[in-house]
Structures are given as C-alpha cells and as structure tokens.
C-alpha cells in the first residue's frame, strides 16, 4: 500500500477516517469537486459529506517560513424527500428522522 507523503494527504485521509468511524450513518465522504453541480460525475450516496479546503491569509514568518490559515468546510448532504411536518403520515416522518440523526451526529464533532 502506498503511504501518503504530504501533510494534506495525511490530514484528509485521517479526517475521512475520523468521520467514517464517528458517524457510521455516512455513506459517502469525499473532497468537494463539484459533484452536486455535475451530471457526468457519479451520483452521491446519501447521507454524504463533501469536504472543501479554502486557503486564507498567508503570513511570512521570516527565514523562508510562512503560515497559512486553512478553513475546512464540511457540507452534509442528505436526500430530504420526506416530510417532517407534524401531520404528515407516519411512514414519511420515519423516513425523514434518520437524516436528522446524521445532522446532529455531524454537529457533535
């Protein structure tokens, strides 16, 4: 097995592993490559988390050293086809409730 060499590779793979182990309800964890806007990419299996890394400010520390703030965005995607309305049929509500469980599990971390 190949071992990732960059910090980013280690960070991303560890983040995927952490999310997968912490929130077993997740079916798909991936870098956000525009999957939701593309018809040529494979469809996601829901619930999913798409991860986006945004570079922020870069500060020069001197002696060839720099510090960069990186923001990590986690986008939770669910297939919200059911109703949570209190007068909806029970079978629709029971279909919707697992989405909320996944949302709350994600928020916990």
C-alpha positions as CSV (number, residue, x, y, z in Angstrom):
1,X,0.0,0.0,0.0
2,X,1.2,3.5,-0.8
3,X,1.9,5.8,2.1
4,X,0.8,9.4,1.6
5,X,3.8,11.8,1.8
6,X,2.2,15.2,2.2
7,X,0.7,16.8,5.2
8,X,-2.5,17.4,3.3
9,X,-2.8,13.8,2.2
10,X,-2.4,12.6,5.8
11,X,-4.8,15.2,7.1
12,X,-7.5,14.4,4.5
13,X,-7.3,10.6,5.0
14,X,-7.4,11.0,8.8
15,X,-10.4,13.3,8.5
16,X,-12.2,10.8,6.3
17,X,-11.4,8.0,8.7
18,X,-12.5,10.1,11.7
19,X,-15.8,11.0,10.1
20,X,-16.4,7.5,8.9
21,X,-15.8,6.0,12.4
22,X,-17.6,8.7,14.3
23,X,-20.7,8.9,12.1
24,X,-21.4,5.4,10.8
25,X,-24.6,6.7,9.1
26,X,-22.5,8.5,6.4
27,X,-22.5,6.7,3.1
28,X,-20.1,8.9,1.1
29,X,-17.2,11.1,2.2
30,X,-15.3,13.0,-0.5
31,X,-13.5,16.2,-1.4
32,X,-16.0,18.7,-2.9
33,X,-15.2,18.6,-6.6
34,X,-18.5,20.0,-7.8
35,X,-20.3,16.7,-7.6
36,X,-23.6,18.4,-6.9
37,X,-23.3,20.6,-10.0
38,X,-22.1,17.9,-12.4
39,X,-24.1,15.4,-14.4
40,X,-21.0,13.5,-15.5
41,X,-19.8,12.5,-12.0
42,X,-21.2,9.5,-10.2
43,X,-24.2,10.3,-8.0
44,X,-23.6,10.5,-4.3
45,X,-25.0,8.0,-1.9
46,X,-26.8,9.9,0.9
47,X,-26.1,11.0,3.6
48,X,-22.8,12.3,2.4
49,X,-20.2,14.8,3.5
50,X,-18.2,16.8,0.9
51,X,-15.0,18.4,2.2
52,X,-13.7,21.7,0.9
53,X,-10.4,23.3,1.8
54,X,-10.1,27.1,1.4
55,X,-6.7,28.9,1.8
56,X,-6.9,32.0,3.9
57,X,-4.3,34.6,4.8
58,X,-0.6,33.8,4.3
59,X,1.9,35.4,6.7
60,X,5.6,35.5,6.1
61,X,7.4,34.5,9.3
62,X,10.9,35.1,8.1
63,X,13.8,32.8,7.1
64,X,11.7,31.3,4.3
65,X,8.9,30.3,6.6
66,X,5.2,31.0,6.1
67,X,2.0,30.5,8.0
68,X,-1.3,29.9,6.1
69,X,-4.7,29.8,7.6
70,X,-6.8,27.0,6.0
71,X,-10.5,26.8,6.5
72,X,-12.1,23.3,6.3
73,X,-15.8,23.2,5.3
74,X,-17.8,20.1,5.8
75,X,-21.0,20.0,3.7
76,X,-23.6,17.5,4.9
77,X,-25.8,16.4,2.0
78,X,-29.0,14.4,2.7
79,X,-31.8,13.2,0.4
80,X,-34.5,15.1,2.1
81,X,-37.5,13.6,0.2
82,X,-39.7,13.0,3.3
83,X,-41.8,15.3,5.4
84,X,-41.2,16.3,9.0
85,X,-44.5,18.1,9.2
86,X,-46.3,17.0,12.4
87,X,-49.4,15.9,10.4
88,X,-47.5,14.0,7.7
89,X,-48.2,10.3,7.5
90,X,-46.0,8.4,10.0
91,X,-44.2,6.4,7.3
92,X,-43.0,9.7,5.7
93,X,-41.8,11.0,9.1
94,X,-40.0,7.8,9.9
95,X,-38.2,8.0,6.6
96,X,-37.0,11.6,7.4
97,X,-35.9,11.1,11.0
98,X,-32.5,9.3,10.2
99,X,-31.5,12.5,8.3
100,X,-31.8,14.5,11.5
101,X,-29.8,11.9,13.4
102,X,-27.0,12.2,10.9
103,X,-27.2,16.0,11.1
104,X,-26.9,16.0,14.9
105,X,-24.1,13.5,14.8
106,X,-22.2,15.7,12.4
107,X,-22.8,18.8,14.5
108,X,-21.4,17.0,17.6
109,X,-18.0,16.8,16.0
